[in-house]
Amino acid sequence: MRHAFRRPAARILILILLGASALASGSTLAQKASSPDYVPQVGQQGKDVIWVPTPQALVEHMLDMAQVTPNDYVIDLGAGDGRTVITAAKRGARALGIEYNPDMVTLARRNAEQAGVSGSAQFIQGDIFKTDFSQADVLTLYLLPSLNLKLRPTILKMRPGTRVVSHAFTMHDWQPDQTGKVEDRTAYLWIVPASVEGTWRLSTSDGNSDSDELVLRQRFQYADGLVRINGKTGQLRNFKIHGAQVSFTMFEPAPEEPLRYEFTGRVTDETMGGVVKLPEGQRSWTATRIPTAKR
């Protein structure tokens, strides 16, 4: 009876000792990971992706594509060892890296200090899907296509003209404005377009009907639709949106050949306007978006 009772007790003691050993081992690993000697391993698992650093030559090219200047605020999603943020800071920009792994954050901060840019290169530990990056002038990322697609609605709500550069992976059917390649590595650039979807009340400096309007359907940096001027309906061609800038051509039916009107302008919230080249000369134009309830 005593023998039967002692066996479970011995097992419990062994389990306690094993648990203490495991905790000690885990503590040792945690101390090692956060030590000054911590070195990340290519391919190590992160929250959403494995860590693979972007080659420095491509980092430089990505920042060139985005035309980063000292006036820019650059935010890198998934900052890793901090090389993109540090490179942007060396160009005089303010830069922030958002990284989920706290050990990588510590490493990136140490790298920034060694590079002499810790004042302008900042790093925070955070989840890129929960952290606000809306103030960026330039957004850089090296994420999987599925993650880019998940981030896309948030990116499209950013300030028109924000430059977005991705290493290797696209934004699905949002076509890039520019593609670059360095050492067989590809980078993609998008310019966040202004929103032009809807119906706009149109007016020109030479006077026109109150019924003149633009009816637009938007697909990222492109749009199509109709324009009604002086009771005539014309088709729009080559409607392009580059940040807050817009350009398009209108063809108005005429007895002999269609009349061509070339519009250029800028979008500001619910208004847009600029210059239109008419057959008889140049005029200014403005348009105001009509609220849905008033259409």
Rosetta silent file (secondary structure, phi, psi, omega in degrees, C-alpha in Angstrom):
SEQUENCE: MRHAFRRPAARILILILLGASALASGSTLAQKASSPDYVPQVGQQGKDVIWVPTPQALVEHMLDMAQVTPNDYVIDLGAGDGRTVITAAKRGARALGIEYNPDMVTLARRNAEQAGVSGSAQFIQGDIFKTDFSQADVLTLYLLPSLNLKLRPTILKMRPGTRVVSHAFTMHDWQPDQTGKVEDRTAYLWIVPASVEGTWRLSTSDGNSDSDELVLRQRFQYADGLVRINGKTGQLRNFKIHGAQVSFTMFEPAPEEPLRYEFTGRVTDETMGGVVKLPEGQRSWTATRIPTAKR
SCORE:     score description
SCORE:     0.000 S_00000001
   1 L     0.000  -43.931  177.811    0.000    0.000    0.000 S_00000001
   2 H   -65.069  -36.961 -179.787    2.833    2.401    0.835 S_00000001
   3 H   -64.700  -40.715  179.822    4.571    1.352   -2.358 S_00000001
   4 H   -67.517  -31.000 -178.416    1.495    2.154   -4.449 S_00000001
   5 H   -76.661  -36.544 -175.162    1.155    5.555   -2.805 S_00000001
   6 H   -71.193  -29.539 -175.960    4.785    6.632   -3.301 S_00000001
   7 H   -61.839  -48.004  176.148    4.840    6.005   -7.074 S_00000001
   8 H   -61.112  -37.084 -179.886    2.424    8.876   -7.988 S_00000001
   9 H   -62.952  -40.374  178.917    4.269   11.159   -5.592 S_00000001
  10 H   -64.696  -39.991  178.986    7.534   10.389   -7.336 S_00000001
  11 H   -63.343  -40.968  179.297    5.918   11.104  -10.708 S_00000001
  12 H   -62.399  -41.068  179.778    4.618   14.441   -9.478 S_00000001
  13 H   -63.467  -41.050  179.470    8.090   15.366   -8.225 S_00000001
  14 H   -63.622  -43.845  179.354    9.614   14.483  -11.593 S_00000001
  15 H   -61.841  -40.314  178.483    7.013   16.582  -13.447 S_00000001
  16 H   -62.387  -43.936 -179.320    7.689   19.564  -11.184 S_00000001
  17 H   -65.274  -40.559  178.532   11.426   19.254  -11.807 S_00000001
  18 H   -64.748  -40.544  179.215   10.897   18.959  -15.576 S_00000001
  19 H   -63.155  -42.631  179.179    8.604   21.993  -15.563 S_00000001
  20 H   -63.786  -38.168  178.638   11.157   24.044  -13.658 S_00000001
  21 H   -64.374  -41.497  179.683   13.835   22.951  -16.122 S_00000001
  22 H   -64.894  -42.058  178.703   11.679   23.996  -19.076 S_00000001
  23 H   -62.628  -41.200  179.073   10.958   27.374  -17.538 S_00000001
  24 H   -64.343  -41.326  178.816   14.633   27.915  -16.905 S_00000001
  25 H   -63.414  -44.097  179.125   15.438   26.919  -20.479 S_00000001
  26 H   -62.347  -39.309  179.290   12.738   29.277  -21.832 S_00000001
  27 H   -64.511  -39.702  179.014   14.055   32.085  -19.671 S_00000001
  28 H   -63.072  -42.137  178.935   17.574   31.469  -20.988 S_00000001
  29 H   -64.288  -41.693  179.970   16.317   31.615  -24.591 S_00000001
  30 H   -63.171  -40.466  179.091   14.389   34.827  -23.923 S_00000001
  31 H   -65.640  -38.045  179.423   17.481   36.403  -22.382 S_00000001
  32 H   -65.428  -41.324 -177.743   19.555   35.293  -25.354 S_00000001
  33 H   -65.358  -34.184 -176.860   17.014   36.708  -27.841 S_00000001
  34 L   -94.411    5.217 -177.892   16.970   40.104  -26.174 S_00000001
  35 L   -79.263  163.333  178.362   20.727   40.263  -25.639 S_00000001
  36 L   -61.306  -17.019 -178.523   23.060   42.571  -27.611 S_00000001
  37 L   -90.986    4.669 -177.652   24.288   39.468  -29.435 S_00000001
  38 L   -62.312  127.318  178.212   20.856   38.667  -30.898 S_00000001
  39 L  -127.986  117.795  179.628   21.118   37.884  -34.607 S_00000001
  40 L   -69.316  152.173  179.561   17.925   37.143  -36.593 S_00000001
  41 L  -106.173  129.496  176.933   17.887   34.150  -38.900 S_00000001
  42 L   -57.969  127.921 -178.221   16.700   34.471  -42.499 S_00000001
  43 L    94.884   -1.418  179.275   13.465   32.513  -42.749 S_00000001
  44 L   -66.539  146.441 -174.818   12.582   32.792  -39.068 S_00000001
  45 E   -74.805  134.512  173.248    8.847   32.789  -38.420 S_00000001
  46 L  -113.261 -165.159 -178.475    7.069   36.054  -37.678 S_00000001
  47 L   -66.824  -47.945 -176.511    3.446   36.859  -36.931 S_00000001
  48 L  -115.951  -24.833 -177.087    2.239   36.871  -40.552 S_00000001
  49 L  -141.983  164.897  170.671    5.341   36.150  -42.648 S_00000001
  50 E   -82.446  160.135 -178.442    8.826   34.752  -42.328 S_00000001
  51 L   -90.811  119.045  172.299   11.684   37.244  -42.156 S_00000001
  52 L  -134.490  115.117 -175.595   13.648   37.709  -45.380 S_00000001
  53 L   -69.910  146.745  174.000   15.528   41.022  -45.628 S_00000001
  54 L   -78.024  130.294  178.488   15.253   43.239  -48.706 S_00000001
  55 L   -56.873  143.255 -175.383   18.662   43.627  -50.393 S_00000001
  56 H   -58.565  -37.283  179.812   20.162   47.053  -49.765 S_00000001
  57 H   -62.158  -37.078  179.116   20.372   47.829  -53.493 S_00000001
  58 H   -74.690  -34.544  174.933   16.634   47.271  -53.828 S_00000001
  59 H   -56.516  -47.746  179.445   15.936   49.360  -50.713 S_00000001
  60 H   -60.860  -42.749 -178.153   17.725   52.254  -52.382 S_00000001
  61 H   -66.948  -39.385  178.466   15.828   51.704  -55.629 S_00000001
  62 H   -61.343  -42.224  178.834   12.457   51.556  -53.845 S_00000001
  63 H   -70.104  -31.411  173.645   13.146   54.885  -52.164 S_00000001
  64 H   -65.212  -44.036  179.627   14.254   56.292  -55.517 S_00000001
  65 H   -59.430  -39.375 -179.995   10.988   55.137  -57.093 S_00000001
  66 L   -80.245   -4.829  179.950    9.061   56.890  -54.312 S_00000001
  67 L    52.611   50.973 -178.736   11.229   60.008  -54.787 S_00000001
  68 L   -65.529  133.379  178.204   11.844   60.288  -51.060 S_00000001
  69 L  -127.279  170.099  176.922   12.969   63.737  -49.921 S_00000001
  70 L   -61.767  -14.138  179.052   13.817   65.299  -46.527 S_00000001
  71 L   -85.421   -3.471 -173.152   10.233   66.608  -46.451 S_00000001
  72 L   -94.340  153.474  171.699    8.767   63.094  -46.383 S_00000001
  73 E  -112.970  112.531 -175.433    7.556   60.886  -43.580 S_00000001
  74 E  -102.228  131.120  175.535    8.349   57.275  -44.476 S_00000001
  75 E  -123.021  129.001  179.910    6.662   54.349  -42.713 S_00000001
  76 E  -108.393  123.554 -179.797    7.831   50.769  -43.218 S_00000001
  77 E   -92.124  118.337 -174.050    5.383   47.970  -42.424 S_00000001
  78 L    79.130   64.870 -166.462    7.227   44.959  -41.037 S_00000001
  79 L   -73.102  -17.607  177.971   10.475   46.831  -40.438 S_00000001
  80 L    56.881 -128.219 -177.964   12.660   43.818  -39.610 S_00000001
  81 L   -81.451    1.261  172.095   16.237   44.878  -38.902 S_00000001
  82 L    91.557    7.483 -171.845   15.354   48.471  -39.807 S_00000001
  83 H   -64.396  -36.825  179.895   17.341   48.873  -43.021 S_00000001
  84 H   -68.230  -44.371  179.179   14.606   50.617  -45.027 S_00000001
  85 H   -63.094  -43.714 -179.378   13.836   53.077  -42.228 S_00000001
  86 H   -64.556  -41.535  179.426   17.533   53.745  -41.625 S_00000001
  87 H   -64.479  -40.793  177.520   18.190   54.300  -45.341 S_00000001
  88 H   -64.071  -40.365  179.504   15.286   56.757  -45.561 S_00000001
  89 H   -65.173  -35.242  177.824   16.596   58.599  -42.497 S_00000001
  90 H   -65.395  -22.825  176.954   20.038   58.858  -44.099 S_00000001
  91 L   -86.146    2.268  177.166   18.320   60.694  -46.963 S_00000001
  92 L    97.308   -2.747 -179.014   17.038   63.243  -44.478 S_00000001
  93 L   -81.674  154.876  165.946   13.473   61.925  -44.150 S_00000001
  94 E   -79.413  139.126 -175.496   11.657   61.213  -40.911 S_00000001
  95 E  -143.816  146.120 -179.573   11.012   57.483  -40.819 S_00000001
  96 E  -133.949  134.575  174.119    9.120   54.984  -38.678 S_00000001
  97 E  -111.155  131.829  176.480    9.263   51.207  -38.663 S_00000001
  98 E  -107.685  118.824 -174.588    6.373   49.103  -37.369 S_00000001
  99 E  -137.212  134.484 -176.230    7.539   45.628  -36.332 S_00000001
 100 L   -78.538  -35.638 -176.414    5.711   42.915  -34.396 S_00000001
 101 L   -78.796  114.427 -177.090    8.772   41.082  -33.039 S_00000001
 102 H   -63.068  -30.968  178.037   10.103   43.025  -30.013 S_00000001
 103 H   -66.463  -37.420  177.295   13.586   41.527  -30.428 S_00000001
 104 H   -68.828  -35.436  176.623   13.737   42.873  -33.981 S_00000001
 105 H   -60.502  -45.874  178.345   12.596   46.278  -32.728 S_00000001
 106 H   -60.985  -43.307  178.967   15.491   46.313  -30.259 S_00000001
 107 H   -62.738  -44.622 -179.166   17.879   45.250  -33.015 S_00000001
 108 H   -63.029  -41.157  178.332   16.577   47.927  -35.425 S_00000001
 109 H   -62.830  -40.753  178.997   16.963   50.638  -32.788 S_00000001
 110 H   -65.200  -40.952  178.131   20.518   49.508  -32.142 S_00000001
 111 H   -63.760  -38.733  178.660   21.262   49.548  -35.883 S_00000001
 112 H   -65.235  -39.480  179.263   19.821   53.076  -36.184 S_00000001
 113 H   -65.781  -41.983  178.972   21.992   54.262  -33.312 S_00000001
 114 H   -65.071  -30.754  179.778   25.095   52.736  -34.906 S_00000001
 115 L   -83.071   -6.310  178.415   24.189   54.448  -38.200 S_00000001
 116 L    77.223   22.858 -177.889   23.861   57.797  -36.413 S_00000001
 117 L  -125.828   23.030 -177.320   20.182   58.325  -37.351 S_00000001
 118 L   -62.870  -20.811  178.815   18.364   57.324  -34.166 S_00000001
 119 L   -72.667  -30.359 -177.657   16.882   60.818  -33.955 S_00000001
 120 L  -112.815   -9.262  177.259   14.984   60.484  -37.241 S_00000001
 121 E  -109.691  106.289 -176.349   14.643   56.698  -37.509 S_00000001
 122 E  -111.126  151.682  178.998   12.087   55.457  -34.998 S_00000001
 123 E  -136.566  138.547  176.560   10.764   51.947  -34.369 S_00000001
 124 E  -130.098  149.672  175.052    7.711   50.720  -32.503 S_00000001
 125 E   -87.717  123.313 -178.414    6.470   47.263  -31.647 S_00000001
 126 L  -172.922  166.876  177.970    3.004   46.809  -33.107 S_00000001
 127 L   -91.661  124.583 -176.375    0.607   44.954  -35.365 S_00000001
 128 L   -63.946  -20.079  179.646    0.483   46.537  -38.840 S_00000001
 129 L   -88.207   -5.985 -179.365   -3.257   45.796  -39.017 S_00000001
 130 L  -122.980   -5.451 -177.448   -3.933   47.671  -35.784 S_00000001
 131 L  -100.916  136.153 -179.281   -1.418   50.527  -35.958 S_00000001
 132 L   -75.716  120.092  175.895   -2.273   53.860  -37.601 S_00000001
 133 L  -123.170   21.545 -173.385    0.053   54.638  -40.522 S_00000001
 134 L   -67.850  -16.758 -177.266   -2.242   57.125  -42.268 S_00000001
 135 L   -86.149   -0.584 -177.090    0.187   60.060  -41.870 S_00000001
 136 L   -67.229  141.611  167.777    2.831   58.525  -44.117 S_00000001
 137 L   -88.006  -32.031  178.054    3.935   60.309  -47.278 S_00000001
 138 E  -132.836  132.518  179.302    5.670   57.104  -48.355 S_00000001
 139 E  -119.866  125.973  178.787    4.678   53.585  -47.319 S_00000001
 140 E  -117.814  148.296 -178.083    7.046   50.657  -47.877 S_00000001
 141 E  -158.426  152.737  174.331    6.308   46.967  -47.445 S_00000001
 142 L  -139.854   80.126 -174.385    7.543   43.463  -48.165 S_00000001
 143 L  -127.305  169.085  177.985    4.519   41.308  -47.401 S_00000001
 144 L   -72.066  156.253  179.865    2.644   38.460  -49.020 S_00000001
 145 H   -55.237  -38.025 -179.573   -0.013   39.257  -51.670 S_00000001
 146 H   -64.325  -34.321  178.741   -2.804   38.197  -49.304 S_00000001
 147 H   -75.553  -38.541  174.700   -1.581   40.696  -46.700 S_00000001
 148 H   -58.430  -42.872 -179.354   -1.239   43.457  -49.301 S_00000001
 149 H   -65.824  -37.151  178.292   -4.827   42.781  -50.334 S_00000001
 150 H   -67.066  -35.070  179.660   -5.971   42.914  -46.710 S_00000001
 151 H   -80.565  -19.489 -170.834   -4.225   46.262  -46.249 S_00000001
 152 H   -54.902  -44.812  179.079   -5.437   47.688  -49.574 S_00000001
 153 H   -59.329  -37.464  177.894   -8.737   49.232  -48.363 S_00000001
 154 H   -68.048  -42.069 -179.667   -6.844   51.114  -45.645 S_00000001
 155 H   -63.394  -41.341 -178.335   -4.166   52.243  -48.084 S_00000001
 156 H   -67.308  -15.959  176.937   -6.738   53.527  -50.583 S_00000001
 157 L   -90.338   -3.026  179.395   -8.178   55.773  -47.850 S_00000001
 158 L   -71.251  169.579 -177.431   -4.817   57.457  -47.304 S_00000001
 159 L   -57.634  130.179  176.887   -4.106   60.966  -48.505 S_00000001
 160 L   -53.965  134.041 -177.680   -4.142   61.210  -52.336 S_00000001
 161 L   101.250  -11.791  175.659   -0.594   61.283  -53.606 S_00000001
 162 L   -59.625  133.777  179.435    0.796   58.938  -50.945 S_00000001
 163 E   -96.932  132.356 -177.960    3.463   56.746  -52.537 S_00000001
 164 E  -121.927  124.354 -178.717    3.346   53.033  -51.794 S_00000001
 165 E  -124.401  128.828 -178.892    6.268   50.763  -52.700 S_00000001
 166 E  -120.181  135.961  172.906    6.220   46.978  -52.373 S_00000001
 167 E   -85.920  120.446  168.337    9.070   44.518  -52.730 S_00000001
 168 L    79.325  -37.366 -168.954    8.122   41.495  -54.874 S_00000001
 169 L  -115.502  146.161 -173.082    4.366   41.408  -54.317 S_00000001
 170 L   -93.215 -174.834  175.867    1.481   43.211  -56.012 S_00000001
 171 E  -112.224   39.711  179.548   -1.890   44.619  -54.912 S_00000001
 172 L    61.697 -119.843 -174.890   -3.903   42.098  -56.934 S_00000001
 173 L   -88.788    4.802  170.419   -5.942   43.951  -59.597 S_00000001
 174 E   -83.686  103.145 -174.565   -4.750   47.417  -58.542 S_00000001
 175 L   -71.023  139.301  179.948   -2.172   47.897  -61.266 S_00000001
 176 L   -69.686  152.308  175.030    1.094   49.620  -60.255 S_00000001
 177 L   -80.510  -21.405  179.944    1.952   53.052  -61.603 S_00000001
 178 E  -156.207  145.461  176.500    5.569   51.986  -61.984 S_00000001
 179 E  -125.677  136.386  178.398    7.611   48.780  -61.869 S_00000001
 180 E  -131.217  159.890 -179.296   11.341   48.580  -61.174 S_00000001
 181 E  -142.995  135.657  176.543   13.890   45.782  -61.007 S_00000001
 182 E  -139.496  125.456  176.635   17.279   45.421  -59.328 S_00000001
 183 L    51.139   46.370  178.832   19.329   42.210  -59.253 S_00000001
 184 L    64.578   13.750  174.072   16.331   40.152  -60.425 S_00000001
 185 E  -106.194  139.244 -176.067   14.226   41.593  -57.592 S_00000001
 186 E  -108.912  143.192  174.540   11.067   43.502  -58.500 S_00000001
 187 E  -128.150  147.587 -178.660    9.514   46.533  -56.814 S_00000001
 188 E  -124.254  139.793  178.392    6.105   48.087  -57.479 S_00000001
 189 E  -119.971  132.543  172.372    4.991   51.680  -56.951 S_00000001
 190 E  -122.624  144.818  171.399    1.423   52.914  -56.532 S_00000001
 191 E  -108.026  119.200 -177.837    0.249   56.495  -56.099 S_00000001
 192 L   -60.605  122.407 -176.635   -2.874   56.615  -53.923 S_00000001
 193 L   -86.639  151.401  172.529   -5.585   58.149  -56.149 S_00000001
 194 L   -68.508  157.917  176.658   -8.148   60.737  -55.120 S_00000001
 195 L   -85.999  123.469  178.247  -11.768   59.616  -55.039 S_00000001
 196 L  -123.932    1.261 -179.158  -13.748   60.809  -58.078 S_00000001
 197 L   -57.834  134.784  174.733  -16.582   58.294  -58.117 S_00000001
 198 E   129.322 -167.842  179.822  -20.003   59.925  -58.451 S_00000001
 199 E  -109.565  132.782 -175.041  -21.869   62.726  -60.192 S_00000001
 200 E  -122.208  134.128  172.768  -20.322   66.205  -60.368 S_00000001
 201 E   -78.749  122.305 -171.765  -21.940   69.561  -61.215 S_00000001
 202 E  -108.109  139.411  174.636  -19.699   71.083  -63.882 S_00000001
 203 E  -143.560  150.562  177.625  -19.135   74.731  -64.769 S_00000001
 204 E  -124.977  162.374 -173.275  -16.704   76.612  -67.011 S_00000001
 205 L   -69.123  -15.734  179.282  -15.562   80.236  -66.986 S_00000001
 206 L   -91.276    6.123  178.630  -17.441   81.054  -70.215 S_00000001
 207 L    85.429  141.102 -179.172  -20.777   80.185  -68.610 S_00000001
 208 L  -161.591  175.671 -176.733  -22.846   77.067  -69.086 S_00000001
 209 L   -69.947  149.108  176.782  -26.081   75.339  -68.196 S_00000001
 210 L   -66.930  -13.576 -177.745  -26.886   74.405  -64.619 S_00000001
 211 L   -91.963   -1.097  179.234  -27.464   70.871  -65.876 S_00000001
 212 L   -65.372  133.980 -177.668  -23.875   70.358  -67.032 S_00000001
 213 E  -159.552  160.794  172.572  -22.327   67.456  -65.172 S_00000001
 214 E  -109.821  136.501  175.457  -19.794   64.654  -65.053 S_00000001
 215 E  -120.739  111.662 -169.504  -20.900   61.103  -64.213 S_00000001
 216 E  -120.133  140.196  169.274  -17.902   59.018  -63.197 S_00000001
 217 E  -117.223  131.571 -173.136  -17.170   55.413  -62.331 S_00000001
 218 E  -112.336  142.461  171.963  -13.759   54.807  -60.770 S_00000001
 219 E  -134.376   90.680 -177.737  -11.394   51.834  -60.795 S_00000001
 220 L    58.891 -116.752 -176.460   -8.351   52.752  -58.735 S_00000001
 221 L   -91.898   13.869  177.826   -6.312   55.319  -60.764 S_00000001
 222 E  -128.417  156.006  176.843   -8.639   55.179  -63.768 S_00000001
 223 E  -148.378  160.668  172.151  -12.219   56.268  -64.377 S_00000001
 224 E  -143.317  174.249 -179.687  -14.768   56.355  -67.160 S_00000001
 225 E   154.126 -154.967 -176.461  -18.219   57.833  -67.663 S_00000001
 226 E  -128.952  158.774  173.297  -20.110   60.578  -69.450 S_00000001
 227 E  -130.322  136.901  178.145  -20.118   64.355  -69.550 S_00000001
 228 E  -116.058  117.131  179.669  -23.152   66.524  -70.316 S_00000001
 229 E  -133.790  129.267  178.544  -22.404   70.050  -71.608 S_00000001
 230 L    52.797   40.382  177.278  -24.885   72.455  -73.212 S_00000001
 231 L    78.094    1.351 -179.425  -27.474   69.725  -73.482 S_00000001
 232 E  -111.139  143.513  179.472  -25.111   67.385  -75.319 S_00000001
 233 E  -104.450  126.346  178.810  -23.715   64.150  -73.985 S_00000001
 234 E  -121.144  159.441  178.727  -20.125   63.306  -74.742 S_00000001
 235 E   -94.782  147.836  178.066  -17.928   60.372  -73.905 S_00000001
 236 E   -96.876  144.773  177.446  -14.845   60.577  -71.730 S_00000001
 237 E  -132.590  147.261  172.588  -11.540   59.073  -72.758 S_00000001
 238 E    54.219   45.776  177.827   -8.260   58.468  -70.932 S_00000001
 239 E   -78.682  111.770 -177.585   -9.496   59.554  -67.504 S_00000001
 240 E  -121.955  143.682 -179.619   -6.435   59.206  -65.294 S_00000001
 241 E  -122.742  115.969  179.661   -5.958   60.010  -61.620 S_00000001
 242 E  -117.561   93.017 -172.314   -2.430   60.615  -60.381 S_00000001
 243 L    65.683 -119.749  178.041   -2.747   61.352  -56.699 S_00000001
 244 L   -94.258   -2.576 -178.529   -4.897   64.490  -56.595 S_00000001
 245 E   -89.956  140.153  177.269   -4.256   65.323  -60.259 S_00000001
 246 E  -128.130  151.413  173.412   -6.785   64.391  -62.948 S_00000001
 247 E  -150.492  141.841  178.465   -6.730   64.507  -66.726 S_00000001
 248 E  -162.392  163.240  179.298   -9.256   63.370  -69.310 S_00000001
 249 E  -120.941  137.515  177.177  -10.496   64.035  -72.821 S_00000001
 250 E  -115.582  137.269  174.768  -14.089   64.633  -73.865 S_00000001
 251 E  -115.141  117.520 -179.345  -15.446   64.145  -77.364 S_00000001
 252 E  -100.146  130.539  179.605  -18.633   66.066  -78.126 S_00000001
 253 L   -57.343  139.529  179.098  -20.745   64.960  -81.106 S_00000001
 254 L  -142.737  158.358 -177.788  -20.634   67.449  -84.014 S_00000001
 255 L   -55.777  -40.837 -175.610  -22.066   67.475  -87.580 S_00000001
 256 L   -97.782  -58.056  178.494  -18.710   66.898  -89.253 S_00000001
 257 L  -146.291  152.605 -178.097  -16.318   65.463  -86.665 S_00000001
 258 L   -59.289  140.307  175.519  -16.349   65.176  -82.858 S_00000001
 259 E   -83.301  137.724 -174.981  -15.127   68.218  -80.950 S_00000001
 260 E  -106.698  129.663  177.512  -12.221   67.462  -78.625 S_00000001
 261 E  -124.334  127.817 -179.128  -11.912   68.964  -75.136 S_00000001
 262 E  -110.288  116.341 -177.856   -8.833   68.285  -72.987 S_00000001
 263 E  -103.456  138.734  167.409   -9.306   68.672  -69.246 S_00000001
 264 E  -136.345  148.370 -179.132   -6.599   68.850  -66.574 S_00000001
 265 E  -177.514 -167.507 -176.195   -7.160   69.675  -62.929 S_00000001
 266 E  -138.443  141.388  178.684   -6.895   68.797  -59.270 S_00000001
 267 E   -97.309  131.870  174.070   -9.256   67.134  -56.800 S_00000001
 268 E  -132.838   99.374 -178.480   -9.745   68.648  -53.343 S_00000001
 269 L    55.890 -110.276 -174.778  -12.234   66.668  -51.254 S_00000001
 270 L  -100.232   13.517  177.156  -15.639   67.290  -52.881 S_00000001
 271 E  -131.661  157.296  170.733  -14.477   69.736  -55.550 S_00000001
 272 E  -152.252  159.317 -178.235  -12.153   69.640  -58.511 S_00000001
 273 E  -177.649  169.289 -178.561  -11.129   72.055  -61.202 S_00000001
 274 E   172.440 -132.212 -175.523   -8.483   73.247  -63.565 S_00000001
 275 E  -125.445  139.971  174.772   -8.123   74.138  -67.230 S_00000001
 276 E  -123.476  132.381  176.495   -9.924   72.835  -70.310 S_00000001
 277 E   -92.390  114.920 -179.712   -8.668   73.324  -73.862 S_00000001
 278 E  -102.492  165.075  177.396  -11.624   74.029  -76.164 S_00000001
 279 L   -57.860  -31.847 -177.709  -11.655   74.356  -79.969 S_00000001
 280 L   -96.020    3.150  179.825  -12.041   78.124  -79.552 S_00000001
 281 E   145.801 -163.837 -176.797   -9.475   78.538  -76.783 S_00000001
 282 E  -110.766  139.153  179.145   -8.722   77.760  -73.150 S_00000001
 283 E  -134.248  161.104  171.270  -11.122   78.069  -70.208 S_00000001
 284 E   -92.088  155.085  178.692  -11.083   77.252  -66.522 S_00000001
 285 E  -140.902  151.054  175.162  -13.458   74.639  -65.134 S_00000001
 286 E  -137.882  156.957  177.280  -14.713   73.556  -61.742 S_00000001
 287 E  -147.230  142.200  178.960  -16.878   70.693  -60.541 S_00000001
 288 E  -122.901  129.386 -178.544  -18.633   69.945  -57.263 S_00000001
 289 E   -68.927  133.041 -179.913  -19.662   66.434  -56.263 S_00000001
 290 L   -88.452  123.337  177.727  -23.429   66.088  -55.825 S_00000001
 291 L   -55.286  146.068 -175.888  -24.389   64.264  -52.621 S_00000001
 292 H   -56.140  -40.330 -176.873  -26.131   60.974  -53.332 S_00000001
 293 H   -66.060  -21.030 -176.378  -29.370   62.049  -51.645 S_00000001
 294 H   -96.461   -1.317 -177.678  -29.660   65.109  -53.950 S_00000001
 295 L   -77.578    0.000    0.000  -29.263   63.290  -57.253 S_00000001
